[in-house]
Every structure is written in C-alpha cells, then in structure tokens.
Amino acid sequence: MAAGAQGYLIKDVGPEVLFAGIRAAATGGVPLSPRIAAQLMRERAATNTPDLLTERELHVLRMIVAGRSNAEIGAELKLSRASVTSICGRLYKRLGVTDRTQAAIWATSNLPPDP
C-alpha cells in the first residue's frame, strides 16, 4: 500500500471476489481482504503512539497544540525555522497526518495532559 497499490487481495480469493476487487479498483475503490485490512489497522495503531515520538518531536507537538508558529517554536528552542519545519515533517509522517491542524487534533486525542 505504501508503494501505491490500490488494494490488496489474498491469492486464494474466489473469482467473484477477484473480479469485484478489480472493478472496485478501476472505479477508485480500495479492495482489501479482511485479513489485510486488520493487519493494516494494527500497524497504523502501532505507529500512532506517543511512545514513538522523540522528546523533541513531542515538545514541538505540544507547542503546535498551544498554537505556536514555526518561528515562535524555533525562537524558544533556539532552532532555525528550517529545522522546525523538518521536525514537523517527521512528526507528521510518524503520526500519519498531513498538517499541523491534524497533528493538533491527533495530540488532543492521544497525548496525556502536559505535566
């Protein structure tokens, strides 16, 4: 899936399921075998845990939640704006989000309160 597959069916599916999967993929659907879907969900849950964030990423994430801009984060942490942007990019990738709003939403649902 990470390499761009539109779906994933196990090789022992019957012809009806195979043809339905091909039709679904051709029309923009994402055909997934239940076993593969379950594994993808487990993997996603495993990668979306606060434990996998570095201390720096966690600090930056908490500052994003507080509404700080990259310039403000950089000034407080004595980092360049480019460094903060790079940290944010890695953070978004680890969380499976695409921007700071999604990261903040994720954080409010998944992080314990700030000590």
Phi and psi in radians as a Rosetta constraint file:
Dihedral C 1 N 2 CA 2 C 2 CIRCULARHARMONIC -1.138 0.35
Dihedral N 2 CA 2 C 2 N 3 CIRCULARHARMONIC -0.421 0.35
Dihedral C 2 N 3 CA 3 C 3 CIRCULARHARMONIC -1.527 0.35
Dihedral N 3 CA 3 C 3 N 4 CIRCULARHARMONIC -0.003 0.35
Dihedral C 3 N 4 CA 4 C 4 CIRCULARHARMONIC 1.929 0.35
Dihedral N 4 CA 4 C 4 N 5 CIRCULARHARMONIC 0.161 0.35
Dihedral C 4 N 5 CA 5 C 5 CIRCULARHARMONIC -1.113 0.35
Dihedral N 5 CA 5 C 5 N 6 CIRCULARHARMONIC 2.528 0.35
Dihedral C 5 N 6 CA 6 C 6 CIRCULARHARMONIC -1.538 0.35
Dihedral N 6 CA 6 C 6 N 7 CIRCULARHARMONIC -0.158 0.35
Dihedral C 6 N 7 CA 7 C 7 CIRCULARHARMONIC -3.104 0.35
Dihedral N 7 CA 7 C 7 N 8 CIRCULARHARMONIC -3.107 0.35
Dihedral C 7 N 8 CA 8 C 8 CIRCULARHARMONIC -2.746 0.35
Dihedral N 8 CA 8 C 8 N 9 CIRCULARHARMONIC 2.052 0.35
Dihedral C 8 N 9 CA 9 C 9 CIRCULARHARMONIC -2.053 0.35
Dihedral N 9 CA 9 C 9 N 10 CIRCULARHARMONIC 2.490 0.35
Dihedral C 9 N 10 CA 10 C 10 CIRCULARHARMONIC -1.239 0.35
Dihedral N 10 CA 10 C 10 N 11 CIRCULARHARMONIC 2.539 0.35
Dihedral C 10 N 11 CA 11 C 11 CIRCULARHARMONIC -1.146 0.35
Dihedral N 11 CA 11 C 11 N 12 CIRCULARHARMONIC -0.293 0.35
Dihedral C 11 N 12 CA 12 C 12 CIRCULARHARMONIC -1.642 0.35
Dihedral N 12 CA 12 C 12 N 13 CIRCULARHARMONIC 0.274 0.35
Dihedral C 12 N 13 CA 13 C 13 CIRCULARHARMONIC -1.233 0.35
Dihedral N 13 CA 13 C 13 N 14 CIRCULARHARMONIC 2.680 0.35
Dihedral C 13 N 14 CA 14 C 14 CIRCULARHARMONIC -1.302 0.35
Dihedral N 14 CA 14 C 14 N 15 CIRCULARHARMONIC 2.918 0.35
Dihedral C 14 N 15 CA 15 C 15 CIRCULARHARMONIC -1.033 0.35
Dihedral N 15 CA 15 C 15 N 16 CIRCULARHARMONIC -0.639 0.35
Dihedral C 15 N 16 CA 16 C 16 CIRCULARHARMONIC -1.108 0.35
Dihedral N 16 CA 16 C 16 N 17 CIRCULARHARMONIC -0.764 0.35
Dihedral C 16 N 17 CA 17 C 17 CIRCULARHARMONIC -1.164 0.35
Dihedral N 17 CA 17 C 17 N 18 CIRCULARHARMONIC -0.716 0.35
Dihedral C 17 N 18 CA 18 C 18 CIRCULARHARMONIC -1.061 0.35
Dihedral N 18 CA 18 C 18 N 19 CIRCULARHARMONIC -0.856 0.35
Dihedral C 18 N 19 CA 19 C 19 CIRCULARHARMONIC -1.139 0.35
Dihedral N 19 CA 19 C 19 N 20 CIRCULARHARMONIC -0.678 0.35
Dihedral C 19 N 20 CA 20 C 20 CIRCULARHARMONIC -1.111 0.35
Dihedral N 20 CA 20 C 20 N 21 CIRCULARHARMONIC -0.680 0.35
Dihedral C 20 N 21 CA 21 C 21 CIRCULARHARMONIC -1.137 0.35
Dihedral N 21 CA 21 C 21 N 22 CIRCULARHARMONIC -0.715 0.35
Dihedral C 21 N 22 CA 22 C 22 CIRCULARHARMONIC -1.114 0.35
Dihedral N 22 CA 22 C 22 N 23 CIRCULARHARMONIC -0.783 0.35
Dihedral C 22 N 23 CA 23 C 23 CIRCULARHARMONIC -1.090 0.35
Dihedral N 23 CA 23 C 23 N 24 CIRCULARHARMONIC -0.736 0.35
Dihedral C 23 N 24 CA 24 C 24 CIRCULARHARMONIC -1.087 0.35
Dihedral N 24 CA 24 C 24 N 25 CIRCULARHARMONIC -0.797 0.35
Dihedral C 24 N 25 CA 25 C 25 CIRCULARHARMONIC -1.112 0.35
Dihedral N 25 CA 25 C 25 N 26 CIRCULARHARMONIC -0.660 0.35
Dihedral C 25 N 26 CA 26 C 26 CIRCULARHARMONIC -1.163 0.35
Dihedral N 26 CA 26 C 26 N 27 CIRCULARHARMONIC -0.436 0.35
Dihedral C 26 N 27 CA 27 C 27 CIRCULARHARMONIC -1.816 0.35
Dihedral N 27 CA 27 C 27 N 28 CIRCULARHARMONIC 0.271 0.35
Dihedral C 27 N 28 CA 28 C 28 CIRCULARHARMONIC 1.652 0.35
Dihedral N 28 CA 28 C 28 N 29 CIRCULARHARMONIC 0.031 0.35
Dihedral C 28 N 29 CA 29 C 29 CIRCULARHARMONIC -1.349 0.35
Dihedral N 29 CA 29 C 29 N 30 CIRCULARHARMONIC 3.066 0.35
Dihedral C 29 N 30 CA 30 C 30 CIRCULARHARMONIC -2.252 0.35
Dihedral N 30 CA 30 C 30 N 31 CIRCULARHARMONIC 1.521 0.35
Dihedral C 30 N 31 CA 31 C 31 CIRCULARHARMONIC -1.265 0.35
Dihedral N 31 CA 31 C 31 N 32 CIRCULARHARMONIC 2.182 0.35
Dihedral C 31 N 32 CA 32 C 32 CIRCULARHARMONIC -2.337 0.35
Dihedral N 32 CA 32 C 32 N 33 CIRCULARHARMONIC 2.357 0.35
Dihedral C 32 N 33 CA 33 C 33 CIRCULARHARMONIC -1.188 0.35
Dihedral N 33 CA 33 C 33 N 34 CIRCULARHARMONIC 2.501 0.35
Dihedral C 33 N 34 CA 34 C 34 CIRCULARHARMONIC -0.953 0.35
Dihedral N 34 CA 34 C 34 N 35 CIRCULARHARMONIC -0.663 0.35
Dihedral C 34 N 35 CA 35 C 35 CIRCULARHARMONIC -1.122 0.35
Dihedral N 35 CA 35 C 35 N 36 CIRCULARHARMONIC -0.697 0.35
Dihedral C 35 N 36 CA 36 C 36 CIRCULARHARMONIC -1.220 0.35
Dihedral N 36 CA 36 C 36 N 37 CIRCULARHARMONIC -0.732 0.35
Dihedral C 36 N 37 CA 37 C 37 CIRCULARHARMONIC -1.031 0.35
Dihedral N 37 CA 37 C 37 N 38 CIRCULARHARMONIC -0.744 0.35
Dihedral C 37 N 38 CA 38 C 38 CIRCULARHARMONIC -1.108 0.35
Dihedral N 38 CA 38 C 38 N 39 CIRCULARHARMONIC -0.734 0.35
Dihedral C 38 N 39 CA 39 C 39 CIRCULARHARMONIC -1.138 0.35
Dihedral N 39 CA 39 C 39 N 40 CIRCULARHARMONIC -0.743 0.35
Dihedral C 39 N 40 CA 40 C 40 CIRCULARHARMONIC -1.050 0.35
Dihedral N 40 CA 40 C 40 N 41 CIRCULARHARMONIC -0.709 0.35
Dihedral C 40 N 41 CA 41 C 41 CIRCULARHARMONIC -1.151 0.35
Dihedral N 41 CA 41 C 41 N 42 CIRCULARHARMONIC -0.701 0.35
Dihedral C 41 N 42 CA 42 C 42 CIRCULARHARMONIC -1.110 0.35
Dihedral N 42 CA 42 C 42 N 43 CIRCULARHARMONIC -0.754 0.35
Dihedral C 42 N 43 CA 43 C 43 CIRCULARHARMONIC -1.127 0.35
Dihedral N 43 CA 43 C 43 N 44 CIRCULARHARMONIC -0.728 0.35
Dihedral C 43 N 44 CA 44 C 44 CIRCULARHARMONIC -1.120 0.35
Dihedral N 44 CA 44 C 44 N 45 CIRCULARHARMONIC -0.731 0.35
Dihedral C 44 N 45 CA 45 C 45 CIRCULARHARMONIC -1.111 0.35
Dihedral N 45 CA 45 C 45 N 46 CIRCULARHARMONIC -0.654 0.35
Dihedral C 45 N 46 CA 46 C 46 CIRCULARHARMONIC -1.193 0.35
Dihedral N 46 CA 46 C 46 N 47 CIRCULARHARMONIC -0.559 0.35
Dihedral C 46 N 47 CA 47 C 47 CIRCULARHARMONIC -1.531 0.35
Dihedral N 47 CA 47 C 47 N 48 CIRCULARHARMONIC -0.220 0.35
Dihedral C 47 N 48 CA 48 C 48 CIRCULARHARMONIC -1.794 0.35
Dihedral N 48 CA 48 C 48 N 49 CIRCULARHARMONIC 0.858 0.35
Dihedral C 48 N 49 CA 49 C 49 CIRCULARHARMONIC -2.057 0.35
Dihedral N 49 CA 49 C 49 N 50 CIRCULARHARMONIC 2.510 0.35
Dihedral C 49 N 50 CA 50 C 50 CIRCULARHARMONIC -1.017 0.35
Dihedral N 50 CA 50 C 50 N 51 CIRCULARHARMONIC -0.448 0.35
Dihedral C 50 N 51 CA 51 C 51 CIRCULARHARMONIC -1.091 0.35
Dihedral N 51 CA 51 C 51 N 52 CIRCULARHARMONIC -0.430 0.35
Dihedral C 51 N 52 CA 52 C 52 CIRCULARHARMONIC -1.520 0.35
Dihedral N 52 CA 52 C 52 N 53 CIRCULARHARMONIC -0.018 0.35
Dihedral C 52 N 53 CA 53 C 53 CIRCULARHARMONIC -1.553 0.35
Dihedral N 53 CA 53 C 53 N 54 CIRCULARHARMONIC 2.466 0.35
Dihedral C 53 N 54 CA 54 C 54 CIRCULARHARMONIC -1.241 0.35
Dihedral N 54 CA 54 C 54 N 55 CIRCULARHARMONIC 2.870 0.35
Dihedral C 54 N 55 CA 55 C 55 CIRCULARHARMONIC -1.032 0.35
Dihedral N 55 CA 55 C 55 N 56 CIRCULARHARMONIC -0.710 0.35
Dihedral C 55 N 56 CA 56 C 56 CIRCULARHARMONIC -1.121 0.35
Dihedral N 56 CA 56 C 56 N 57 CIRCULARHARMONIC -0.786 0.35
Dihedral C 56 N 57 CA 57 C 57 CIRCULARHARMONIC -1.091 0.35
Dihedral N 57 CA 57 C 57 N 58 CIRCULARHARMONIC -0.718 0.35
Dihedral C 57 N 58 CA 58 C 58 CIRCULARHARMONIC -1.103 0.35
Dihedral N 58 CA 58 C 58 N 59 CIRCULARHARMONIC -0.731 0.35
Dihedral C 58 N 59 CA 59 C 59 CIRCULARHARMONIC -1.100 0.35
Dihedral N 59 CA 59 C 59 N 60 CIRCULARHARMONIC -0.804 0.35
Dihedral C 59 N 60 CA 60 C 60 CIRCULARHARMONIC -1.090 0.35
Dihedral N 60 CA 60 C 60 N 61 CIRCULARHARMONIC -0.737 0.35
Dihedral C 60 N 61 CA 61 C 61 CIRCULARHARMONIC -1.055 0.35
Dihedral N 61 CA 61 C 61 N 62 CIRCULARHARMONIC -0.750 0.35
Dihedral C 61 N 62 CA 62 C 62 CIRCULARHARMONIC -1.124 0.35
Dihedral N 62 CA 62 C 62 N 63 CIRCULARHARMONIC -0.585 0.35
Dihedral C 62 N 63 CA 63 C 63 CIRCULARHARMONIC -1.249 0.35
Dihedral N 63 CA 63 C 63 N 64 CIRCULARHARMONIC -0.604 0.35
Dihedral C 63 N 64 CA 64 C 64 CIRCULARHARMONIC -1.099 0.35
Dihedral N 64 CA 64 C 64 N 65 CIRCULARHARMONIC -0.783 0.35
Dihedral C 64 N 65 CA 65 C 65 CIRCULARHARMONIC -1.031 0.35
Dihedral N 65 CA 65 C 65 N 66 CIRCULARHARMONIC -0.618 0.35
Dihedral C 65 N 66 CA 66 C 66 CIRCULARHARMONIC -1.322 0.35
Dihedral N 66 CA 66 C 66 N 67 CIRCULARHARMONIC -0.036 0.35
Dihedral C 66 N 67 CA 67 C 67 CIRCULARHARMONIC 1.549 0.35
Dihedral N 67 CA 67 C 67 N 68 CIRCULARHARMONIC 0.226 0.35
Dihedral C 67 N 68 CA 68 C 68 CIRCULARHARMONIC -1.307 0.35
Dihedral N 68 CA 68 C 68 N 69 CIRCULARHARMONIC 2.489 0.35
Dihedral C 68 N 69 CA 69 C 69 CIRCULARHARMONIC -1.418 0.35
Dihedral N 69 CA 69 C 69 N 70 CIRCULARHARMONIC 2.909 0.35
Dihedral C 69 N 70 CA 70 C 70 CIRCULARHARMONIC -1.053 0.35
Dihedral N 70 CA 70 C 70 N 71 CIRCULARHARMONIC -0.657 0.35
Dihedral C 70 N 71 CA 71 C 71 CIRCULARHARMONIC -1.117 0.35
Dihedral N 71 CA 71 C 71 N 72 CIRCULARHARMONIC -0.739 0.35
Dihedral C 71 N 72 CA 72 C 72 CIRCULARHARMONIC -1.166 0.35
Dihedral N 72 CA 72 C 72 N 73 CIRCULARHARMONIC -0.719 0.35
Dihedral C 72 N 73 CA 73 C 73 CIRCULARHARMONIC -1.086 0.35
Dihedral N 73 CA 73 C 73 N 74 CIRCULARHARMONIC -0.808 0.35
Dihedral C 73 N 74 CA 74 C 74 CIRCULARHARMONIC -1.043 0.35
Dihedral N 74 CA 74 C 74 N 75 CIRCULARHARMONIC -0.748 0.35
Dihedral C 74 N 75 CA 75 C 75 CIRCULARHARMONIC -1.105 0.35
Dihedral N 75 CA 75 C 75 N 76 CIRCULARHARMONIC -0.751 0.35
Dihedral C 75 N 76 CA 76 C 76 CIRCULARHARMONIC -1.224 0.35
Dihedral N 76 CA 76 C 76 N 77 CIRCULARHARMONIC -0.650 0.35
Dihedral C 76 N 77 CA 77 C 77 CIRCULARHARMONIC -1.621 0.35
Dihedral N 77 CA 77 C 77 N 78 CIRCULARHARMONIC 0.025 0.35
Dihedral C 77 N 78 CA 78 C 78 CIRCULARHARMONIC 1.016 0.35
Dihedral N 78 CA 78 C 78 N 79 CIRCULARHARMONIC 0.844 0.35
Dihedral C 78 N 79 CA 79 C 79 CIRCULARHARMONIC -2.166 0.35
Dihedral N 79 CA 79 C 79 N 80 CIRCULARHARMONIC 2.713 0.35
Dihedral C 79 N 80 CA 80 C 80 CIRCULARHARMONIC -1.271 0.35
Dihedral N 80 CA 80 C 80 N 81 CIRCULARHARMONIC 2.784 0.35
Dihedral C 80 N 81 CA 81 C 81 CIRCULARHARMONIC -1.042 0.35
Dihedral N 81 CA 81 C 81 N 82 CIRCULARHARMONIC -0.649 0.35
Dihedral C 81 N 82 CA 82 C 82 CIRCULARHARMONIC -1.107 0.35
Dihedral N 82 CA 82 C 82 N 83 CIRCULARHARMONIC -0.682 0.35
Dihedral C 82 N 83 CA 83 C 83 CIRCULARHARMONIC -1.137 0.35
Dihedral N 83 CA 83 C 83 N 84 CIRCULARHARMONIC -0.729 0.35
Dihedral C 83 N 84 CA 84 C 84 CIRCULARHARMONIC -1.124 0.35
Dihedral N 84 CA 84 C 84 N 85 CIRCULARHARMONIC -0.734 0.35
Dihedral C 84 N 85 CA 85 C 85 CIRCULARHARMONIC -1.054 0.35
Dihedral N 85 CA 85 C 85 N 86 CIRCULARHARMONIC -0.716 0.35
Dihedral C 85 N 86 CA 86 C 86 CIRCULARHARMONIC -1.135 0.35
Dihedral N 86 CA 86 C 86 N 87 CIRCULARHARMONIC -0.770 0.35
Dihedral C 86 N 87 CA 87 C 87 CIRCULARHARMONIC -1.071 0.35
Dihedral N 87 CA 87 C 87 N 88 CIRCULARHARMONIC -0.755 0.35
Dihedral C 87 N 88 CA 88 C 88 CIRCULARHARMONIC -1.072 0.35
Dihedral N 88 CA 88 C 88 N 89 CIRCULARHARMONIC -0.726 0.35
Dihedral C 88 N 89 CA 89 C 89 CIRCULARHARMONIC -1.052 0.35
Dihedral N 89 CA 89 C 89 N 90 CIRCULARHARMONIC -0.784 0.35
Dihedral C 89 N 90 CA 90 C 90 CIRCULARHARMONIC -1.128 0.35
Dihedral N 90 CA 90 C 90 N 91 CIRCULARHARMONIC -0.713 0.35
Dihedral C 90 N 91 CA 91 C 91 CIRCULARHARMONIC -1.068 0.35
Dihedral N 91 CA 91 C 91 N 92 CIRCULARHARMONIC -0.821 0.35
Dihedral C 91 N 92 CA 92 C 92 CIRCULARHARMONIC -1.057 0.35
Dihedral N 92 CA 92 C 92 N 93 CIRCULARHARMONIC -0.725 0.35
Dihedral C 92 N 93 CA 93 C 93 CIRCULARHARMONIC -1.110 0.35
Dihedral N 93 CA 93 C 93 N 94 CIRCULARHARMONIC -0.764 0.35
Dihedral C 93 N 94 CA 94 C 94 CIRCULARHARMONIC -1.115 0.35
Dihedral N 94 CA 94 C 94 N 95 CIRCULARHARMONIC -0.619 0.35
Dihedral C 94 N 95 CA 95 C 95 CIRCULARHARMONIC -1.468 0.35
Dihedral N 95 CA 95 C 95 N 96 CIRCULARHARMONIC -0.262 0.35
Dihedral C 95 N 96 CA 96 C 96 CIRCULARHARMONIC 1.309 0.35
Dihedral N 96 CA 96 C 96 N 97 CIRCULARHARMONIC 0.590 0.35
Dihedral C 96 N 97 CA 97 C 97 CIRCULARHARMONIC -2.110 0.35
Dihedral N 97 CA 97 C 97 N 98 CIRCULARHARMONIC 2.995 0.35
Dihedral C 97 N 98 CA 98 C 98 CIRCULARHARMONIC -2.018 0.35
Dihedral N 98 CA 98 C 98 N 99 CIRCULARHARMONIC -0.183 0.35
Dihedral C 98 N 99 CA 99 C 99 CIRCULARHARMONIC -2.715 0.35
Dihedral N 99 CA 99 C 99 N 100 CIRCULARHARMONIC 3.061 0.35
Dihedral C 99 N 100 CA 100 C 100 CIRCULARHARMONIC -1.197 0.35
Dihedral N 100 CA 100 C 100 N 101 CIRCULARHARMONIC -0.520 0.35
Dihedral C 100 N 101 CA 101 C 101 CIRCULARHARMONIC -1.130 0.35
Dihedral N 101 CA 101 C 101 N 102 CIRCULARHARMONIC -0.821 0.35
Dihedral C 101 N 102 CA 102 C 102 CIRCULARHARMONIC -1.112 0.35
Dihedral N 102 CA 102 C 102 N 103 CIRCULARHARMONIC -0.660 0.35
Dihedral C 102 N 103 CA 103 C 103 CIRCULARHARMONIC -1.102 0.35
Dihedral N 103 CA 103 C 103 N 104 CIRCULARHARMONIC -0.733 0.35
Dihedral C 103 N 104 CA 104 C 104 CIRCULARHARMONIC -1.149 0.35
Dihedral N 104 CA 104 C 104 N 105 CIRCULARHARMONIC -0.706 0.35
Dihedral C 104 N 105 CA 105 C 105 CIRCULARHARMONIC -1.106 0.35
Dihedral N 105 CA 105 C 105 N 106 CIRCULARHARMONIC -0.787 0.35
Dihedral C 105 N 106 CA 106 C 106 CIRCULARHARMONIC -1.011 0.35
Dihedral N 106 CA 106 C 106 N 107 CIRCULARHARMONIC -0.806 0.35
Dihedral C 106 N 107 CA 107 C 107 CIRCULARHARMONIC -1.094 0.35
Dihedral N 107 CA 107 C 107 N 108 CIRCULARHARMONIC -0.716 0.35
Dihedral C 107 N 108 CA 108 C 108 CIRCULARHARMONIC -1.167 0.35
Dihedral N 108 CA 108 C 108 N 109 CIRCULARHARMONIC -0.426 0.35
Dihedral C 108 N 109 CA 109 C 109 CIRCULARHARMONIC -1.601 0.35
Dihedral N 109 CA 109 C 109 N 110 CIRCULARHARMONIC -0.387 0.35
Dihedral C 109 N 110 CA 110 C 110 CIRCULARHARMONIC -2.099 0.35
Dihedral N 110 CA 110 C 110 N 111 CIRCULARHARMONIC -0.299 0.35
Dihedral C 110 N 111 CA 111 C 111 CIRCULARHARMONIC -1.662 0.35
Dihedral N 111 CA 111 C 111 N 112 CIRCULARHARMONIC 2.524 0.35
Dihedral C 111 N 112 CA 112 C 112 CIRCULARHARMONIC -1.208 0.35
Dihedral N 112 CA 112 C 112 N 113 CIRCULARHARMONIC 2.814 0.35
Dihedral C 112 N 113 CA 113 C 113 CIRCULARHARMONIC -0.983 0.35
Dihedral N 113 CA 113 C 113 N 114 CIRCULARHARMONIC 2.591 0.35
Dihedral C 113 N 114 CA 114 C 114 CIRCULARHARMONIC -1.095 0.35
Dihedral N 114 CA 114 C 114 N 115 CIRCULARHARMONIC 2.281 0.35
